[in-house]
């Protein structure tokens, strides 16, 4: 077994031993539960990312794609890259699990999977904001596009990051 920070509970983060005591579970049961929760969260997010990437991959073949301004093609590129990198980040824990399967590295899987999921969500938010900007720029113009993108950015940052961080901060 490697010396995972998650398993040891370093850096101010509790390892599974503390959670196990609090929930009357063994550390392995905590890691099993955490792995299941991580995989369920990945299932929820990856479907949306895959649909977005699939849609973005077809756009260059539409008749109006050539009419995009430099801003539009730049925004399309940002959107495609963010969505694709989000997919890579969200799929990575599956590969990680498959490679370390049966090597008792579940703590590392949970720790790295959590990091990859948070990064994937940040990239997904960038992709969603960029996609809204792109579509609204074509349909309504630059001003409404910027407003719509700002609304999505604020909603995403608030619900995905600020509320959970505020909840954590209220404990201390």
C-alpha positions as semicolon CSV with decimal commas, in nm:
position;residue;x (nm);y (nm);z (nm)
1;X;0,000;0,000;0,000
2;X;0,125;0,344;-0,082
3;X;0,128;0,624;0,169
4;X;-0,181;0,813;0,061
5;X;-0,258;1,137;0,241
6;X;-0,621;1,031;0,243
7;X;-0,541;0,709;0,421
8;X;-0,313;0,878;0,675
9;X;-0,533;1,180;0,727
10;X;-0,255;1,435;0,670
11;X;-0,293;1,800;0,584
12;X;-0,584;1,853;0,818
13;X;-0,802;1,607;0,627
14;X;-0,935;1,311;0,818
15;X;-0,846;0,969;0,687
16;X;-1,093;0,684;0,677
17;X;-1,005;0,580;1,032
18;X;-1,171;0,887;1,182
19;X;-1,477;0,852;0,957
20;X;-1,491;0,482;1,043
21;X;-1,503;0,556;1,416
22;X;-1,771;0,823;1,367
23;X;-1,991;0,590;1,160
24;X;-1,912;0,259;1,330
25;X;-1,749;0,122;1,014
26;X;-1,411;-0,026;0,932
27;X;-1,168;0,189;0,730
28;X;-1,221;-0,047;0,436
29;X;-1,598;0,003;0,459
30;X;-1,546;0,379;0,454
31;X;-1,325;0,352;0,145
32;X;-1,578;0,123;-0,024
33;X;-1,859;0,369;0,049
34;X;-1,648;0,665;-0,066
35;X;-1,560;0,483;-0,388
36;X;-1,927;0,411;-0,454
37;X;-2,020;0,775;-0,391
38;X;-1,741;0,894;-0,621
39;X;-1,851;0,660;-0,900
40;X;-2,214;0,770;-0,865
41;X;-2,112;1,137;-0,891
42;X;-1,906;1,055;-1,200
43;X;-2,206;0,878;-1,359
44;X;-2,417;1,189;-1,312
45;X;-2,165;1,429;-1,464
46;X;-2,011;1,224;-1,743
47;X;-2,335;1,177;-1,937
48;X;-2,385;1,551;-1,971
49;X;-2,023;1,605;-2,069
50;X;-2,041;1,332;-2,333
51;X;-2,355;1,485;-2,486
52;X;-2,193;1,830;-2,491
53;X;-1,872;1,699;-2,650
54;X;-2,070;1,503;-2,909
55;X;-2,271;1,811;-3,001
56;X;-1,958;2,025;-3,023
57;X;-1,785;1,774;-3,248
58;X;-2,067;1,801;-3,503
59;X;-2,079;2,184;-3,514
60;X;-1,795;2,236;-3,766
61;X;-1,991;2,028;-4,016
62;X;-2,300;2,251;-4,002
63;X;-2,359;2,501;-4,279
64;X;-2,345;2,813;-4,057
65;X;-2,018;2,723;-3,883
66;X;-1,816;2,903;-4,152
67;X;-2,007;3,222;-4,076
68;X;-1,871;3,245;-3,721
69;X;-1,663;3,551;-3,641
70;X;-1,313;3,523;-3,500
71;X;-1,472;3,563;-3,155
72;X;-1,710;3,276;-3,235
73;X;-1,442;3,038;-3,356
74;X;-1,221;3,124;-3,058
75;X;-1,514;3,065;-2,824
76;X;-1,594;2,739;-2,999
77;X;-1,232;2,626;-2,952
78;X;-1,238;2,716;-2,581
79;X;-1,571;2,536;-2,538
80;X;-1,456;2,223;-2,720
81;X;-1,126;2,207;-2,532
82;X;-1,288;2,267;-2,192
83;X;-1,558;2,005;-2,254
84;X;-1,308;1,751;-2,386
85;X;-1,064;1,808;-2,100
86;X;-1,357;1,779;-1,859
87;X;-1,443;1,442;-2,013
88;X;-1,079;1,331;-1,980
89;X;-1,069;1,438;-1,616
90;X;-1,402;1,273;-1,533
91;X;-1,312;0,947;-1,707
92;X;-0,964;0,931;-1,549
93;X;-1,082;0,777;-1,217
94;X;-1,220;0,481;-1,413
95;X;-0,880;0,419;-1,569
96;X;-0,712;0,473;-1,232
97;X;-0,943;0,216;-1,074
98;X;-0,886;-0,036;-1,349
99;X;-0,507;-0,005;-1,325
100;X;-0,488;-0,030;-0,945
101;X;-0,771;-0,286;-0,917
102;X;-0,691;-0,549;-0,653
103;X;-0,380;-0,369;-0,534
104;X;-0,544;-0,220;-0,222
105;X;-0,510;0,137;-0,348
106;X;-0,868;0,241;-0,279
107;X;-0,754;0,533;-0,061
108;X;-0,550;0,672;-0,349
109;X;-0,843;0,614;-0,585
110;X;-1,075;0,814;-0,360
111;X;-0,819;1,092;-0,309
112;X;-0,716;1,125;-0,676
113;X;-1,071;1,064;-0,800
114;X;-1,194;1,350;-0,582
115;X;-0,931;1,585;-0,726
116;X;-1,009;1,478;-1,081
117;X;-1,383;1,520;-1,027
118;X;-1,340;1,872;-0,886
119;X;-1,113;1,964;-1,180
120;X;-1,355;1,807;-1,427
121;X;-1,643;2,006;-1,280
122;X;-1,444;2,332;-1,310
123;X;-1,373;2,253;-1,675
124;X;-1,737;2,160;-1,729
125;X;-1,848;2,494;-1,587
126;X;-1,609;2,672;-1,826
127;X;-1,749;2,466;-2,114
128;X;-2,110;2,545;-2,018
129;X;-2,042;2,918;-1,985
130;X;-1,855;2,918;-2,317
131;X;-2,129;2,720;-2,492
132;X;-2,396;2,964;-2,370
133;X;-2,180;3,256;-2,485
134;X;-2,131;3,095;-2,825
135;X;-2,497;3,013;-2,886
136;X;-2,633;3,342;-2,754
137;X;-2,372;3,540;-2,952
138;X;-2,497;3,378;-3,274
139;X;-2,867;3,400;-3,185
140;X;-2,901;3,728;-2,991
141;X;-2,573;3,918;-3,022
142;X;-2,273;3,993;-2,804
143;X;-2,445;4,184;-2,521
144;X;-2,709;3,922;-2,440
145;X;-2,443;3,652;-2,482
146;X;-2,221;3,814;-2,220
147;X;-2,518;3,855;-1,987
148;X;-2,628;3,494;-2,033
149;X;-2,274;3,366;-1,984
150;X;-2,239;3,573;-1,667
151;X;-2,564;3,430;-1,528
152;X;-2,445;3,073;-1,592
153;X;-2,102;3,148;-1,444
154;X;-2,247;3,301;-1,127
155;X;-2,501;3,019;-1,087
156;X;-2,234;2,754;-1,136
157;X;-1,977;2,915;-0,908
158;X;-2,240;2,972;-0,641
159;X;-2,402;2,628;-0,642
160;X;-2,098;2,417;-0,722
161;X;-1,834;2,593;-0,512
162;X;-1,944;2,881;-0,287
163;X;-2,233;2,700;-0,114
164;X;-2,028;2,388;-0,032
165;X;-1,731;2,597;0,082
166;X;-1,959;2,813;0,294
167;X;-2,102;2,499;0,451
168;X;-1,751;2,380;0,536
169;X;-1,661;2,722;0,674
170;X;-1,962;2,731;0,902
171;X;-1,832;2,422;1,085
172;X;-1,511;2,585;1,198
